[in-house]
Amino acid sequence: MRFFAKNKYMVFKSWKTLKSEVFKKTPWTTFKENDFEMPNGKTGKYYFVSTGGSSMVVPITDDGKVILTRQYRYLVDMESIEFPAGGVKDGQTYEECAHAELMEETGYRAGKLEYVGEFVPMNGVTNEICKVFIARNLVKGETNLEETEEGMECLRVMIEEAEKMIKDNIIKDGMTLASWQLAKKYLNI
């Protein structure tokens, strides 16, 4: 593996997994305990959340509006404004997940889905990789919300308004912020 330091690429050695144990599995995530060995021979335990990855969609309407969702988030006990997103299910591709989540949460179907990048949401807590797509040529349909998404609503805002919501700290969701940063260069912002 390589990382950037002092204007040079340096090589570092990966840690070795000695044992991996699942101690809880849910429909969305797996909680694991790994025994590992570092390159210097020291060993330890690492507890983390394992997922199949996630997809986040930045929907753009033909008239240049951004579609966001507004919902309640239990763990932080607050309203959250986000782009449609969800976990990749077994046997599903990231692109299939993006199409499904867009339709489920907003009711829109994308005529065109463009991959714009990926990021790791919390690399000290989970092995999840989130892939980001821009959805265009949208056709409105019906939402199909999950039980925990009850009360979710769609917001259609101008790109400038979305930028202001970020600047004013109204949009706080880290995955939405990271996805917006990846998508912006494809939106000529």
Secondary structure as GFF3:
##gff-version 3
##sequence-region A 1 189
A	DSSP	beta_strand	2	5	.	.	.	ID=ss1
A	DSSP	beta_strand	8	11	.	.	.	ID=ss2
A	DSSP	beta_strand	16	25	.	.	.	ID=ss3
A	DSSP	beta_strand	30	37	.	.	.	ID=ss4
A	DSSP	beta_strand	43	50	.	.	.	ID=ss5
A	DSSP	beta_strand	54	59	.	.	.	ID=ss6
A	DSSP	beta_strand	65	73	.	.	.	ID=ss7
A	DSSP	three_ten_helix	74	76	.	.	.	ID=ss8
A	DSSP	beta_strand	78	82	.	.	.	ID=ss9
A	DSSP	beta_strand	85	87	.	.	.	ID=ss10
A	DSSP	alpha_helix	94	106	.	.	.	ID=ss11
A	DSSP	beta_strand	108	119	.	.	.	ID=ss12
A	DSSP	beta_strand	130	140	.	.	.	ID=ss13
A	DSSP	three_ten_helix	147	149	.	.	.	ID=ss14
A	DSSP	beta_strand	153	158	.	.	.	ID=ss15
A	DSSP	alpha_helix	159	167	.	.	.	ID=ss16
A	DSSP	alpha_helix	174	184	.	.	.	ID=ss17
###
